[in-house]
Amino acid sequence: MIRATSARAIGRLCAPGARVPAAATTTSSRPLSTAPPSRSLSTVQVTQVSGSMPPFPLPPLHGHSTALPPFPDTSDDISAETSFHPAPARRAPNDFLDRERRAEDEIGRRMGATEASVRHDWTKTEIAEIFDLPLHELLYKASTVHRMYWDPSEVQQCTLLSIKTGGCTEDCSYCSQSTRHKTFVKPTPTMKVQEVLEAARRAKEAGSTRFCMGAAWRELGEKKNAFRHILEMVKGANGMGMEVCCTLGMLTPVQAQQLKEAGLTAYNHNLDTSPEHYPKVITTRSYEDRLQTIANVRDAGISVCCGGILGLGEDESDRVGLLHVLATLPEHPESVPVNALVAVKGTRLENSGDFDDVTALEMVRMIATARIIMPRTMVRLSAGRLSFSEAEQFMMFQAGANSIFNGDKLLTTDNPDYDEDMNLFAKLGLRGKPAHAGPLEPPAVRDGFVEVTTVRAKLQQAA
């Protein structure tokens, strides 16, 4: 059975200047998730992106799409929710890896003249061509891709709490918590379980739906007593109905599995920058160490949160290099935090002066490129947001950001408080994503403006 688009949808697709695909009268709005393109698909050819996007390989989206339902109709993981849309909004499963598996036969999507797909074989050259687009064109492409995969009005709200501050033995040049730097940060012991759970409760009352806990140490290692307490914290915050994230340094596979069993939703382990620039930033932990921890987390079934920091003295090629590593992982991260450096007096980086003041347009360019090459990944506005105006933050949301950290502190740096963010959301027409709820069905998909092509449809067409 094939669901025809409405006359209204066809009319919009046929508006002056719009490119109408060959199968404009059929559509499917099943959420996208492809396996790495290295698998054999004899019916798939390589084309170029339409419009003014620079050429890079994407599967063609011609022919009929399958008539799979917009989202799997299972009552245990799909909820109907009334919104400002005329029809009830539907949600995909909350588990990122589950969403990936359920849509693994999808090849790509098209809306108007813009095509997108989930790929794991990006080259640096392809990413650089996107990154270097004129900003107005890059922002348009990213905003369109964002609407093809997400409801742009919904933004995830996360709260980050430092449960163990200072005293870290690592030599990260930017970090105020390193013992090698003389900063305002004074080492403190790990917070008590009840203190942390009280902070989680306050965060939930303020509207946050994901509670993140950070500890300033190199690795979890043999900190058995501290780890036992952290597992209690995870269970307690999860029991409040919140999603729970941790950033605890390097993890073993066994520790990752224990966190999963305690109810951990996601684990943050940033790569910071490109492999080439990384040795200039930190020498006490290798890039491979970080990638191994990410693999341990992913193998345990925990969602990966992994991004980087702008302003570490890197070149634009290093920003492209970081995006390349993230976009070629076996599974794209569930979320990619984009941080603007907050230079702290007393750190090696601040003392040397070898850092950059990150502009809003640089943030927009990084966010937009991440959105295009990792279309189903949440892109999170993280550290440094306090330095950007409301109008600048609006541009970042338009570029594809759909998650923020709120609360007045991010570990040791300042951040907008809850009331400021709620006022901003009201001005921009944004709303918070509920905890333990998957992403909303994109309005553009629901209304029939997005054409989804799957492996099954290509095989049927070939037959």
C-alpha positions as CSV (number, residue, x, y, z in Angstrom):
1,M,0.0,0.0,0.0
2,I,1.3,3.5,-0.9
3,R,0.2,6.6,0.9
4,A,-0.4,9.5,-1.5
5,T,0.5,13.0,-0.5
6,S,-2.3,15.5,-0.1
7,A,-3.2,17.9,-2.9
8,R,-2.0,20.7,-0.5
9,A,1.4,19.0,-0.3
10,I,1.7,18.5,-4.0
11,G,0.8,22.1,-4.5
12,R,3.6,23.2,-2.3
13,L,6.1,20.9,-4.0
14,C,5.1,22.3,-7.3
15,A,5.5,25.9,-6.2
16,P,7.7,28.1,-8.6
17,G,11.3,27.0,-8.3
18,A,10.6,23.8,-6.5
19,R,12.1,20.6,-7.9
20,V,9.5,17.8,-7.9
21,P,10.9,14.3,-7.6
22,A,9.7,11.6,-10.0
23,A,7.7,10.0,-7.3
24,A,6.2,13.1,-5.8
25,T,2.9,11.4,-5.4
26,T,4.2,8.8,-3.0
27,T,6.0,9.3,0.2
28,S,7.1,7.4,3.4
29,S,7.9,9.1,6.7
30,R,9.7,6.3,8.4
31,P,12.6,7.6,10.5
32,L,16.0,7.2,8.9
33,S,18.8,4.9,9.9
34,T,21.2,3.3,7.5
35,A,23.8,0.8,8.0
36,P,27.3,1.9,6.8
37,P,27.2,2.4,3.0
38,S,29.9,-0.2,2.6
39,R,27.2,-2.9,2.3
40,S,26.4,-4.2,-1.2
41,L,23.4,-2.5,-2.8
42,S,23.4,-3.4,-6.5
43,T,20.4,-1.1,-7.2
44,V,22.0,2.0,-5.6
45,Q,24.0,4.4,-7.8
46,V,26.0,7.5,-6.9
47,T,24.6,10.9,-7.7
48,Q,25.3,14.5,-6.7
49,V,23.3,16.6,-4.4
50,S,20.9,18.8,-6.2
51,G,20.7,22.6,-5.9
52,S,23.9,24.5,-5.1
53,M,25.3,22.0,-2.7
54,P,28.9,21.0,-3.7
55,P,29.2,17.5,-5.2
56,F,29.6,14.6,-2.8
57,P,28.2,11.1,-3.1
58,L,24.6,10.4,-2.0
59,P,22.3,7.7,-3.1
60,P,19.6,8.7,-5.6
61,L,16.1,9.3,-4.3
62,H,14.2,8.6,-7.5
63,G,11.4,6.0,-7.7
64,H,8.7,5.0,-5.3
65,S,9.1,4.9,-1.6
66,T,7.8,2.1,0.6
67,A,4.6,2.8,2.5
68,L,6.0,1.9,5.9
69,P,4.2,3.6,8.8
70,P,5.7,6.9,10.0
71,F,6.8,5.3,13.3
72,P,6.5,1.7,14.6
73,D,3.0,1.5,16.1
74,T,4.0,-0.1,19.4
75,S,2.3,1.1,22.5
76,D,5.3,0.4,24.8
77,D,7.6,2.9,23.1
78,I,5.4,5.3,21.2
79,S,3.3,8.0,22.8
80,A,0.8,10.4,21.4
81,E,1.1,13.9,22.6
82,T,-1.0,17.0,21.8
83,S,0.9,19.9,20.5
84,F,0.2,23.1,18.6
85,H,0.0,21.0,15.4
86,P,-3.6,20.1,14.3
87,A,-2.9,16.4,14.5
88,P,-1.5,14.5,17.5
89,A,2.2,14.3,17.4
90,R,3.9,10.9,17.3
91,R,7.2,9.9,18.8
92,A,9.9,7.5,17.8
93,P,11.5,5.2,20.3
94,N,13.7,7.0,22.8
95,D,16.6,4.6,22.6
96,F,19.0,5.9,19.9
97,L,20.4,2.5,19.0
98,D,16.8,1.1,18.7
99,R,15.9,3.9,16.3
100,E,19.0,3.1,14.3
101,R,18.1,-0.6,14.0
102,R,14.4,0.0,13.2
103,A,15.3,2.1,10.2
104,E,18.4,0.4,8.9
105,D,17.0,-0.1,5.4
106,E,16.5,3.6,4.7
107,I,18.8,5.0,2.0
108,G,18.0,8.7,2.2
109,R,15.5,11.6,2.2
110,R,14.6,14.5,0.0
111,M,12.7,17.7,0.6
112,G,12.4,20.0,-2.4
113,A,15.9,20.3,-3.8
114,T,17.7,19.1,-0.7
115,E,18.8,15.5,-0.2
116,A,20.3,13.9,2.9
117,S,21.3,10.5,4.2
118,V,23.1,8.9,7.1
119,R,26.6,7.9,6.0
120,H,29.7,6.6,7.8
121,D,32.1,6.9,4.9
122,W,32.5,10.7,4.7
123,T,35.9,12.0,3.5
124,K,37.6,15.0,4.9
125,T,37.3,16.7,1.4
126,E,33.6,16.2,1.3
127,I,33.1,17.6,4.8
128,A,35.4,20.5,4.0
129,E,33.3,21.4,0.9
130,I,30.2,21.6,3.1
131,F,32.0,23.4,5.9
132,D,33.3,26.0,3.4
133,L,30.0,26.8,1.8
134,P,28.9,30.5,1.9
135,L,27.2,30.9,5.2
136,H,23.8,31.7,3.9
137,E,23.8,28.5,1.7
138,L,25.2,26.4,4.6
139,L,22.6,27.6,7.0
140,Y,19.8,27.0,4.5
141,K,20.9,23.4,3.8
142,A,21.4,22.6,7.5
143,S,18.0,24.1,8.4
144,T,16.3,22.1,5.7
145,V,18.0,18.8,6.7
146,H,17.1,19.6,10.4
147,R,13.4,19.8,9.4
148,M,13.7,16.5,7.4
149,Y,14.7,14.6,10.6
150,W,13.5,16.6,13.6
151,D,10.7,18.8,14.8
152,P,12.7,22.1,15.0
153,S,10.5,23.4,17.8
154,E,11.7,20.8,20.3
155,V,14.9,21.2,22.3
156,Q,16.4,18.8,24.8
157,Q,17.3,20.4,28.2
158,C,20.2,19.0,30.2
159,T,21.7,19.9,33.5
160,L,25.4,19.2,34.3
161,L,26.6,18.9,37.8
162,S,30.2,18.6,39.0
163,I,30.1,15.8,41.6
164,K,33.9,15.8,42.0
165,T,35.6,19.1,41.4
166,G,39.3,19.8,40.9
167,G,42.3,17.7,41.6
168,C,42.6,16.0,38.2
169,T,46.0,14.8,37.2
170,E,45.5,15.3,33.5
171,D,47.3,18.1,31.7
172,C,44.4,19.4,29.4
173,S,45.7,22.9,28.6
174,Y,42.3,24.5,28.9
175,C,41.0,22.9,32.1
176,S,40.6,24.8,35.3
177,Q,40.4,21.5,37.3
178,S,43.9,20.2,36.5
179,T,46.4,20.0,39.4
180,R,49.0,21.4,37.0
181,H,47.2,24.8,36.8
182,K,46.8,27.5,39.4
183,T,43.2,28.6,39.0
184,F,40.3,29.6,41.2
185,V,39.1,26.0,41.4
186,K,39.9,24.2,44.7
187,P,39.7,20.4,44.9
188,T,36.6,19.1,46.7
189,P,35.7,15.5,47.6
190,T,33.0,13.6,45.8
191,M,29.5,14.8,46.7
192,K,27.3,12.7,48.8
193,V,24.6,10.6,47.1
194,Q,21.7,12.5,48.7
195,E,23.3,15.9,47.8
196,V,23.4,14.8,44.1
197,L,19.9,13.5,44.1
198,E,18.6,16.7,45.6
199,A,20.3,18.6,42.8
200,A,18.7,16.2,40.3
201,R,15.3,16.9,41.9
202,R,15.8,20.7,41.6
203,A,16.9,20.3,38.0
204,K,13.8,18.3,37.1
205,E,11.5,20.9,38.8
206,A,13.2,23.6,36.7
207,G,12.4,21.7,33.5
208,S,15.5,19.7,32.8
209,T,15.0,16.2,31.5
210,R,18.5,14.9,31.4
211,F,20.8,15.0,34.4
212,C,24.5,14.8,33.7
213,M,27.2,14.2,36.4
214,G,30.9,15.0,35.9
215,A,33.9,13.9,37.9
216,A,37.3,15.5,37.5
217,W,39.6,12.5,37.2
218,R,41.5,10.7,34.5
219,E,39.7,7.4,34.8
220,L,37.3,5.5,37.0
221,G,40.1,3.0,37.6
222,E,40.0,1.3,41.0
223,K,37.8,3.9,42.7
224,K,35.4,1.2,43.9
225,N,33.8,3.1,46.7
226,A,33.2,6.2,44.6
227,F,31.9,4.1,41.8
228,R,29.4,2.3,44.1
229,H,28.1,5.7,45.1
230,I,27.9,6.9,41.5
231,L,25.8,3.8,40.6
232,E,23.4,4.8,43.4
233,M,23.2,8.3,42.0
234,V,22.4,6.9,38.6
235,K,19.7,4.7,39.9
236,G,18.2,7.5,42.0
237,A,18.1,10.1,39.2
238,N,16.7,7.5,36.8
239,G,14.1,6.6,39.4
240,M,12.9,10.2,39.3
241,G,12.0,9.8,35.7
242,M,15.1,11.6,34.4
243,E,17.5,10.5,31.8
244,V,21.0,10.2,33.3
245,C,24.4,11.0,31.7
246,C,27.9,10.7,33.2
247,T,31.4,11.9,32.3
248,L,33.9,10.1,34.5
249,G,37.0,9.8,32.3
250,M,38.1,6.5,30.8
251,L,35.9,3.4,31.4
252,T,36.5,-0.3,31.1
253,P,34.0,-2.6,29.4
254,V,32.9,-4.0,32.8
255,Q,32.4,-0.5,34.3
256,A,30.4,0.6,31.2
257,Q,28.1,-2.5,31.6
258,Q,27.6,-1.8,35.3
259,L,26.5,1.8,34.5
260,K,24.1,0.5,31.8
261,E,22.6,-1.9,34.3
262,A,22.2,1.0,36.8
263,G,20.1,2.9,34.3
264,L,22.6,5.2,32.6
265,T,21.2,6.7,29.4
266,A,24.3,8.3,27.9
267,Y,28.0,8.7,28.5
268,N,30.0,11.9,27.6
269,H,33.5,11.5,26.4
270,N,34.7,14.3,24.2
271,L,37.4,14.1,21.6
272,D,38.0,17.9,22.0
273,T,39.7,18.4,18.6
274,S,41.2,16.7,15.6
275,P,43.7,13.9,16.0
276,E,46.4,16.2,14.5
277,H,45.9,19.1,16.9
278,Y,45.2,16.9,20.0
279,P,48.8,16.5,21.1
280,K,49.1,20.3,21.5
281,V,46.1,20.2,23.9
282,I,46.8,17.2,26.1
283,T,49.6,14.7,26.5
284,T,48.5,12.5,29.4
285,R,45.8,10.7,27.5
286,S,46.0,9.5,23.9
287,Y,43.3,10.0,21.2
288,E,43.1,6.2,21.0
289,D,42.3,6.1,24.7
290,R,39.3,8.3,24.1
291,L,38.1,6.3,21.1
292,Q,38.4,3.1,23.2
293,T,36.2,4.4,25.9
294,I,33.7,5.5,23.3
295,A,33.7,1.9,21.9
296,N,33.3,0.4,25.4
297,V,30.3,2.7,26.1
298,R,28.7,1.9,22.7
299,D,29.3,-1.9,23.1
300,A,27.5,-1.7,26.5
301,G,24.4,-0.3,24.8
302,I,24.8,3.2,26.3
303,S,24.2,6.2,24.0
304,V,27.4,8.1,23.2
305,C,27.7,11.8,23.8
306,C,30.9,13.1,22.1
307,G,31.9,16.4,20.7
308,G,34.6,19.0,21.0
309,I,35.8,22.5,21.8
310,L,36.3,25.5,19.5
311,G,39.0,28.0,20.4
312,L,41.9,25.8,21.3
313,G,44.2,27.4,18.8
314,E,43.1,25.0,16.1
315,D,42.7,25.7,12.4
316,E,39.5,25.2,10.4
317,S,41.0,22.0,9.1
318,D,41.1,20.7,12.6
319,R,37.4,21.4,13.0
320,V,36.8,19.5,9.9
321,G,39.0,16.8,11.2
322,L,37.0,16.4,14.4
323,L,33.8,16.3,12.4
324,H,35.3,13.6,10.2
325,V,36.2,11.4,13.1
326,L,32.7,11.7,14.6
327,A,30.9,11.1,11.3
328,T,32.9,8.0,10.5
329,L,32.4,6.2,13.8
330,P,30.6,2.8,13.5
331,E,27.5,4.6,14.9
332,H,27.1,8.3,15.0
333,P,27.0,9.7,18.5
334,E,23.5,10.2,19.9
335,S,24.6,13.8,20.7
336,V,27.4,16.0,19.8
337,P,28.2,18.9,22.2
338,V,29.7,22.0,20.5
339,N,31.6,24.0,23.1
340,A,33.1,27.5,22.7
341,L,36.2,27.8,24.9
342,V,35.8,29.7,28.1
343,A,39.4,30.7,28.8
344,V,40.2,30.4,32.5
345,K,43.0,32.5,34.1
346,G,45.8,30.3,35.3
347,T,45.4,27.5,32.7
348,R,48.3,26.7,30.4
349,L,46.2,27.8,27.3
350,E,45.2,31.1,28.8
351,N,48.7,31.8,30.1
352,S,50.2,31.2,26.6
353,G,47.6,33.3,24.8
354,D,47.3,30.5,22.2
355,F,43.6,30.5,22.1
356,D,40.8,32.1,20.1
357,D,37.7,34.0,21.0
358,V,35.0,32.0,19.2
359,T,32.4,34.0,17.3
360,A,28.8,33.1,16.9
361,L,29.2,32.6,13.2
362,E,32.0,30.1,13.8
363,M,29.6,28.2,16.1
364,V,26.9,28.3,13.4
365,R,29.2,26.9,10.8
366,M,30.3,24.0,13.0
367,I,26.7,23.2,14.1
368,A,25.4,23.4,10.6
369,T,28.0,21.1,9.2
370,A,27.5,18.6,12.0
371,R,23.7,18.7,11.2
372,I,24.2,17.9,7.5
373,I,26.7,15.0,8.0
374,M,25.0,13.5,11.1
375,P,21.3,14.3,10.5
376,R,19.9,12.1,13.2
377,T,22.3,13.2,15.9
378,M,21.4,15.8,18.5
379,V,23.7,18.8,18.4
380,R,24.1,20.4,21.8
381,L,24.9,24.0,22.6
382,S,27.3,23.6,25.5
383,A,30.0,25.8,27.2
384,G,30.3,29.4,26.1
385,R,26.6,29.9,25.4
386,L,26.5,32.8,27.9
387,S,28.7,34.9,25.6
388,F,26.2,34.8,22.7
389,S,23.1,37.0,22.3
390,E,19.6,35.7,21.9
391,A,19.7,36.5,18.2
392,E,23.0,34.6,17.9
393,Q,21.6,31.6,19.7
394,F,18.5,31.7,17.4
395,M,20.9,31.3,14.5
396,M,22.4,28.2,16.1
397,F,19.0,26.6,16.6
398,Q,18.2,27.4,13.0
399,A,21.5,25.7,12.0
400,G,20.3,22.5,13.6
401,A,21.1,22.7,17.3
402,N,18.4,20.9,19.3
403,S,19.8,20.4,22.8
404,I,21.3,22.7,25.5
405,F,22.8,22.6,28.9
406,N,20.8,24.8,31.2
407,G,21.4,25.9,34.8
408,D,23.8,28.5,36.0
409,K,27.0,26.3,36.0
410,L,28.6,23.9,33.6
411,L,31.1,22.2,35.9
412,T,33.1,25.3,36.8
413,T,32.0,27.9,34.1
414,D,29.0,30.2,34.0
415,N,25.9,29.4,32.0
416,P,22.5,31.0,31.5
417,D,20.1,30.3,34.3
418,Y,16.8,28.4,33.9
419,D,14.6,31.5,33.8
420,E,16.7,33.1,31.1
421,D,16.4,30.0,29.0
422,M,12.7,29.7,29.5
423,N,12.2,33.3,28.4
424,L,14.4,32.6,25.4
425,F,12.3,29.5,24.5
426,A,9.1,31.5,24.8
427,K,10.5,34.2,22.4
428,L,11.7,31.7,19.9
429,G,8.7,29.4,20.1
430,L,10.7,26.4,21.4
431,R,9.6,23.8,23.9
432,G,11.5,21.3,26.0
433,K,11.8,17.6,25.0
434,P,10.2,15.3,27.7
435,A,12.4,12.8,29.5
436,H,12.4,9.2,28.3
437,A,10.6,10.2,25.1
438,G,11.9,9.8,21.6
439,P,12.0,12.6,19.1
440,L,8.8,13.9,17.7
441,E,7.8,13.1,14.1
442,P,9.0,16.0,12.0
443,P,6.1,18.1,10.8
444,A,7.6,18.1,7.3
445,V,7.4,14.3,7.3
446,R,3.9,14.1,8.7
447,D,2.6,16.6,6.2
448,G,4.1,14.7,3.3
449,F,6.9,17.1,2.2
450,V,9.7,14.6,2.8
451,E,10.3,11.7,0.4
452,V,12.0,8.7,2.1
453,T,13.7,6.0,-0.1
454,T,14.5,2.6,1.3
455,V,16.4,-0.4,0.2
456,R,13.2,-2.4,-0.2
457,A,11.7,0.3,-2.5
458,K,14.8,0.3,-4.7
459,L,14.7,-3.5,-5.0
460,Q,11.0,-3.4,-5.9
461,Q,11.7,-0.7,-8.5
462,A,14.5,-2.8,-10.0
463,A,12.2,-5.9,-10.1
